[in-house]
């Protein structure tokens, strides 16, 4: 098995090509990694991919984490064994829930396939997110170190104002990396497009649920506590709230599908189905009633919508700067002037 050692701020880290066989997740993870390594060069042009000098690795740690790293002209994406184990556990637990039939029906003979695809989509999204950091120049940006780590870390010896500014700049780059990952997922969905609307609905629901499980895993296992989101300043966090990430993900899925298929009834039905699947899952399967526990619902409050608009518009202001370091040209999009707010801070729908 190929191995390489890189030097991070906290010391050297040994990276491996595959997960060691003694881990229970090894077969599933290594199969996904092998498939994804074949796909990585197709996410940009051959010339750009060659210039990036990018490689995909795992490292032996129980912590739930992923990071990207730049060293000596080479770019690395690394996933911890702990993260891969947690993503597989999320897929298994999702399919095994007794209440799942309230929203999804999965025949017994299809459950293994469903778990495998959920896991693949989650790993694919995670890697595409790190890839987005790299290809859009976040690692080469002089404002950052040569490593972007997804785990929460306390910033010491810095004033409160500077900490909030730093947090917000990290959030903006997370928004951009998520947007790139959604573009990759969208192309994967388009490749699987069928003439059968039911098949497309099922595929998109599964992909969007995978997004949800990813963001939930990141939020709950990487050291961040979003339970007080509704009462804290958004700059208190170094990553966007998982519900905000879901909302702008559906926005970017819409962008790519509309570009490919135009804004027609079938595409709208598919996109709405993904959103409804997550909302129904939180409400009917998880039986979460308080809005602070309903990740997706938070995004539709006035605070959530404003947060999303601030992220989108704030990123547009950074595009020109990041294009100096990006491997590909980042396109600016129009600012968001307004978005629909449907829930109050208690999670109740506003009366029309």
C-alpha positions in Angstrom: 0.0 0.0 0.0 1.3 3.4 -0.9 2.0 5.8 2.0 3.3 9.4 2.2 4.0 11.8 5.1 3.0 15.4 5.1 3.9 18.2 7.5 1.0 20.0 9.1 1.0 22.7 11.8 0.5 20.1 14.5 3.3 17.9 13.1 3.8 15.1 10.6 0.9 13.0 9.4 1.2 9.7 7.6 -1.3 9.2 4.8 -2.3 5.8 3.3 -3.8 4.9 0.0 -6.4 2.7 1.6 -8.0 1.8 4.9 -6.3 -1.0 6.7 -8.2 -4.4 6.5 -8.7 -4.7 10.2 -11.2 -1.8 10.2 -14.8 -3.0 9.7 -15.4 -0.2 7.2 -12.4 -1.1 5.0 -14.1 -3.0 2.2 -16.8 -0.4 1.7 -14.5 2.6 2.1 -11.7 1.2 -0.2 -14.3 0.3 -2.8 -15.6 3.9 -2.8 -12.1 5.4 -2.7 -11.0 3.3 -5.7 -14.1 4.4 -7.7 -13.7 8.1 -6.7 -10.0 8.1 -7.7 -11.1 7.2 -11.2 -13.6 10.1 -11.2 -11.4 12.9 -9.7 -9.7 13.8 -13.0 -13.1 14.3 -14.7 -14.1 17.1 -12.3 -12.0 19.6 -14.2 -9.9 19.6 -17.5 -7.0 17.2 -17.9 -4.6 20.1 -18.0 -5.9 21.6 -14.8 -6.0 18.3 -13.0 -2.3 17.7 -14.0 -1.4 21.2 -12.8 -3.1 20.6 -9.4 -1.0 17.5 -8.6 -3.8 16.2 -6.5 -4.1 12.9 -4.6 -6.6 11.3 -2.3 -5.6 9.6 1.0 -6.8 8.3 4.3 -5.2 8.6 7.7 -5.4 6.4 10.8 -7.3 8.4 13.3 -10.6 7.8 15.2 -11.4 11.5 15.0 -14.1 12.5 12.5 -12.3 14.8 10.1 -11.3 15.6 6.6 -8.8 18.1 5.3 -7.0 19.4 2.3 -3.3 20.3 2.3 -0.8 22.0 0.0 2.9 21.2 0.2 5.9 21.4 -2.2 3.6 22.1 -5.2 1.3 19.1 -4.5 -2.3 19.0 -3.2 -3.6 16.4 -0.8 -7.1 15.4 0.3 -7.3 13.3 3.4 -10.2 11.6 5.2 -9.9 10.1 8.6 -10.8 6.5 9.2 -13.1 7.9 11.9 -15.0 9.9 9.4 -15.4 7.0 7.0 -16.6 4.8 9.8 -19.1 7.5 10.9 -20.5 8.0 7.4 -21.1 4.3 7.0 -22.8 4.2 10.4 -25.0 7.1 9.4 -26.0 5.1 6.2 -26.7 2.0 8.2 -28.7 3.7 10.9 -30.7 5.7 8.4 -31.9 2.5 6.6 -32.5 0.6 9.8 -34.8 3.1 11.6 -38.2 1.6 12.5 -40.0 4.9 11.7 -38.4 5.3 8.2 -41.4 3.7 6.5 -43.4 6.8 7.5 -41.5 8.7 4.7 -39.5 6.1 2.7 -40.3 2.6 1.7 -37.2 0.5 1.0 -37.8 -3.1 0.1 -35.7 -5.5 2.2 -33.8 -6.8 -0.8 -32.9 -3.1 -1.7 -31.6 -2.0 1.7 -28.0 -3.0 1.1 -27.9 -1.2 -2.2 -29.5 1.9 -0.6 -26.8 1.9 2.2 -24.0 1.5 -0.3 -25.3 4.4 -2.5 -25.9 6.7 0.5 -22.4 6.0 1.7 -20.9 6.7 -1.7 -22.8 10.0 -2.1 -21.6 11.1 1.3 -18.0 10.3 0.6 -18.2 11.8 -2.8 -19.6 15.0 -1.4 -17.0 15.2 1.3 -14.1 14.8 -1.2 -15.7 17.2 -3.7 -15.9 19.8 -0.9 -12.2 19.5 -0.2 -11.5 19.5 -4.0 -13.4 22.8 -4.1 -11.2 24.3 -1.6 -8.2 23.3 -3.7 -9.4 24.1 -7.2 -10.7 27.5 -6.1 -7.4 28.5 -4.6 -8.3 28.6 -0.9 -5.1 26.8 0.1 -2.9 29.2 -1.9 -4.7 32.3 -0.7 -2.2 34.3 1.3 -4.9 34.9 4.0 -4.8 31.2 4.9 -2.3 28.5 5.9 -1.6 25.6 3.5 -4.1 23.4 5.3 -7.9 23.6 5.7 -9.1 21.3 8.5 -12.8 20.7 8.9 -12.7 20.1 12.7 -13.4 23.0 15.0 -10.4 24.5 16.7 -10.2 27.4 19.2 -8.5 30.5 18.0 -6.2 31.7 20.8 -4.5 35.0 21.4 -6.9 37.0 19.2 -9.4 39.7 19.9 -13.1 39.0 19.7 -13.6 41.2 16.7 -10.7 39.6 14.8 -12.0 36.2 15.7 -15.4 37.0 14.2 -13.8 38.3 11.1 -11.7 35.2 10.7 -14.7 33.0 11.3 -16.7 34.8 8.7 -13.9 34.5 6.1 -13.8 30.7 6.8 -17.6 30.5 6.4 -17.4 32.2 3.0 -14.9 29.7 1.8 -17.0 26.8 3.2 -19.9 28.2 1.2 -17.8 28.2 -2.0 -16.5 24.6 -1.3 -20.0 23.3 -0.7 -21.2 25.0 -3.9 -18.5 23.2 -5.9 -19.4 19.9 -4.2 -23.1 20.4 -5.2 -21.9 21.0 -8.8 -20.1 17.7 -8.8 -23.1 15.9 -7.2 -25.4 17.6 -9.8 -23.3 16.3 -12.7 -23.5 12.8 -11.1 -27.3 13.0 -10.9 -27.5 14.3 -14.5 -25.4 11.3 -15.6 -28.0 9.0 -14.0 -31.0 10.8 -15.5 -33.7 8.5 -16.8 -37.0 9.0 -18.7 -38.8 7.6 -15.7 -39.7 10.5 -13.3 -40.1 8.0 -10.4 -36.5 6.9 -10.9 -35.2 10.5 -11.0 -37.2 11.4 -7.9 -35.8 8.4 -6.0 -32.2 9.2 -7.0 -32.5 12.8 -6.1 -34.1 12.1 -2.8 -31.3 9.7 -1.9 -28.7 12.2 -3.0 -30.2 15.1 -1.0 -30.7 12.9 2.1 -26.9 12.1 1.7 -26.2 15.8 1.8 -28.3 16.1 5.0 -26.5 13.2 6.7 -23.2 14.7 5.7 -23.9 18.1 7.2 -25.4 16.5 10.3 -22.3 14.4 10.8 -20.0 17.4 10.3 -22.1 19.5 12.8 -22.4 16.9 15.5 -19.0 15.2 15.4 -16.5 17.9 14.6 -16.7 19.9 17.7 -19.4 22.5 16.9 -22.6 23.2 18.8 -25.4 24.9 16.8 -28.1 24.5 19.5 -27.9 28.2 20.3 -27.8 29.3 16.7 -31.0 31.4 16.9 -29.7 33.6 19.7 -26.0 33.9 18.8 -24.3 36.1 16.2 -23.6 34.2 13.0 -19.9 35.2 13.1 -19.6 33.2 16.3 -19.4 30.1 14.1 -16.5 29.2 11.8 -18.8 27.0 9.6 -22.4 27.7 8.4 -25.3 26.1 10.3 -26.1 22.7 8.7 -29.6 23.9 7.7 -28.1 26.9 5.9 -25.8 24.5 4.1 -28.9 22.5 3.0 -30.8 25.5 1.8 -28.0 26.9 -0.4 -27.3 23.3 -1.6 -30.9 23.1 -2.9 -30.3 26.6 -4.5 -27.3 25.3 -6.3 -28.9 22.0 -7.4 -31.6 24.1 -8.9 -29.1 26.3 -10.7 -27.3 23.3 -12.4 -30.5 21.3 -13.2 -32.2 24.4 -14.7 -29.1 25.0 -16.8 -29.3 21.5 -18.1 -33.0 20.9 -18.4 -34.5 24.4 -18.2 -37.0 25.4 -15.5 -39.7 22.8 -16.3 -42.3 21.1 -14.2 -40.4 17.8 -13.9 -37.2 19.5 -12.6 -39.2 21.6 -10.1 -40.9 18.4 -8.9 -37.6 16.7 -8.4 -36.0 19.6 -6.4 -39.1 20.1 -4.3 -39.2 16.3 -3.6 -35.7 16.4 -2.1 -36.5 19.3 0.2 -39.8 17.7 1.3 -38.0 14.4 1.9 -35.6 16.0 4.4 -38.3 18.0 6.2 -40.6 14.9 6.5 -37.6 12.9 7.7 -36.9 15.4 10.5 -40.5 15.8 11.5 -42.0 12.3 11.1 -39.0 9.9 11.5 -36.8 11.8 14.0 -39.9 13.4 15.5 -38.0 16.6 16.2 -40.4 19.4 17.0 -38.2 22.2 18.4 -36.9 24.3 15.6 -33.4 24.3 17.0 -33.3 20.6 16.5 -34.7 20.7 13.0 -31.6 21.6 11.0 -33.3 22.3 7.7 -36.2 24.3 9.1 -33.8 26.8 10.7 -32.8 27.9 7.2 -36.3 29.2 6.4 -36.5 31.6 9.3 -35.7 35.3 8.9 -32.2 34.8 10.5 -31.5 31.7 8.3 -32.5 33.4 5.1 -30.4 36.5 5.9 -27.4 34.4 6.8 -27.7 32.6 3.5 -27.9 35.9 1.6 -24.9 37.3 3.5 -22.9 34.2 2.6 -23.8 34.3 -1.1 -23.3 38.0 -1.5 -20.2 38.1 0.7 -18.6 35.4 -1.5 -19.2 37.4 -4.6 -17.0 40.1 -3.1 -14.2 37.6 -2.7 -14.3 36.0 -6.1 -11.9 38.4 -7.8 -9.4 38.0 -4.9 -9.6 34.1 -5.0 -9.3 34.0 -8.8 -5.7 35.1 -8.3 -4.9 31.8 -6.7 -7.6 29.5 -8.3 -6.7 26.7 -10.8 -9.9 27.5 -12.7 -11.8 30.7 -13.2 -14.5 31.2 -10.6 -17.6 32.8 -12.0 -19.5 35.5 -10.1 -23.2 35.3 -9.9 -25.9 37.8 -9.2 -26.4 39.0 -5.6 -29.5 37.8 -3.7 -31.7 40.8 -2.8 -34.5 38.8 -1.2 -35.6 35.3 -0.3 -38.8 33.8 1.0 -39.1 33.6 4.8 -41.7 31.0 5.8 -41.1 30.3 9.5 -40.9 32.3 12.7 -38.3 31.7 15.4 -40.6 29.1 17.0 -40.9 27.1 13.8 -44.5 28.2 13.1 -45.5 29.1 9.6 -46.3 32.7 8.9 -49.9 33.4 8.2 -50.5 34.5 4.6 
